Amino acid sequence: MLIDSRAFPYPFREVPWPEIAVRFREMGDRHPEFAHMADIVDSVLECDGASRLAGLTSMHDLIVTPRPVPDRLPVEVVVVRSPSSGFVGAGGVFIEHRSYTGYDDRIYRPSSEAVPLFWRFMIEKFAVAPVRTGRISGSEAAA
């Protein structure tokens, strides 16, 4: 049985998250409509996502898969489309899950919802939730 999969058809050559962060921060500084892409990557670094998720970029899109990165092809991924991708313009975020089975999900939302939407996909598709490792200040603990 042939499955029409849109999963990533190439070996997944991950890029270290700090390098991805620099790329998107620089892009966001030059073009504010990319700021939500940097926010997503920053949240991966802040929420212990780098140890559980692998990422790479394709042009200005972010492509993510869970660790360990599979050796077999195709690779199941979540793609966060950038404003220059042709899928979404400034002020929006388009995230899609590309599965092995062809049962893909795609959601478009305002870019202000990019980080929670990204984590929703990580939780639902890869069972990877954000882990907050920061200390709670006294005022927050009392609340």
Backbone hydrogen bonds, N-H to C=O, Kabsch-Sander energy under -0.5 kcal/mol:
donor,donor_aa,acceptor,acceptor_aa,energy
5,S,3,I,-1.6
6,R,99,S,-0.6
7,A,99,S,-0.7
8,F,75,V,-2.5
13,R,11,P,-1.0
14,E,12,F,-1.2
15,V,55,G,-3.2
19,E,16,P,-0.8
20,I,16,P,-1.8
21,A,17,W,-2.8
22,V,18,P,-2.1
23,R,19,E,-2.1
24,F,20,I,-2.5
25,R,21,A,-2.7
26,E,22,V,-2.6
27,M,23,R,-2.0
28,G,24,F,-2.8
29,D,25,R,-2.3
30,R,26,E,-1.8
31,H,27,M,-2.9
34,F,31,H,-2.6
35,A,32,P,-1.9
37,M,34,F,-1.3
38,A,34,F,-1.3
39,D,35,A,-2.2
40,I,36,H,-2.0
41,V,37,M,-2.0
42,D,38,A,-2.9
43,S,39,D,-2.0
44,V,40,I,-1.8
45,L,41,V,-2.0
46,E,42,D,-2.4
47,C,43,S,-1.8
48,D,45,L,-0.7
49,G,44,V,-2.5
50,A,44,V,-1.0
52,R,49,G,-1.2
53,L,49,G,-2.2
54,A,65,T,-3.2
55,G,15,V,-0.5
56,L,63,I,-1.9
58,S,61,D,-1.8
60,H,58,S,-0.6
61,D,58,S,-2.5
62,L,80,V,-2.2
63,I,56,L,-3.0
64,V,78,V,-2.6
65,T,54,A,-2.2
67,R,52,R,-2.3
75,V,8,F,-3.0
77,V,98,R,-1.8
78,V,64,V,-2.3
79,V,96,E,-3.2
80,V,62,L,-3.1
80,V,78,V,-0.5
81,R,79,V,-0.7
81,R,94,F,-3.0
85,S,82,S,-1.8
86,G,88,V,-0.5
88,V,82,S,-0.5
92,G,89,G,-1.4
93,V,109,R,-3.1
94,F,81,R,-0.7
95,I,107,I,-2.5
96,E,79,V,-2.5
97,H,105,D,-3.1
98,R,77,V,-3.2
98,R,96,E,-0.5
99,S,97,H,-0.7
104,D,102,G,-1.6
105,D,97,H,-0.9
107,I,95,I,-2.6
109,R,93,V,-2.4
111,S,91,G,-1.5
113,E,110,P,-2.4
114,A,111,S,-1.7
117,L,113,E,-2.2
118,F,114,A,-2.7
119,W,115,V,-2.3
120,R,116,P,-2.0
121,F,117,L,-2.0
122,M,118,F,-2.2
123,I,119,W,-2.7
124,E,120,R,-2.8
125,K,121,F,-2.8
126,F,121,F,-0.6
126,F,122,M,-1.4
127,A,123,I,-1.1
128,V,122,M,-2.0
129,A,127,A,-0.6
131,V,47,C,-2.2
132,R,130,P,-0.6
133,T,46,E,-0.7
133,T,131,V,-0.6
137,S,135,R,-0.5
141,A,137,S,-2.4
142,A,138,G,-1.7
143,A,139,S,-0.8
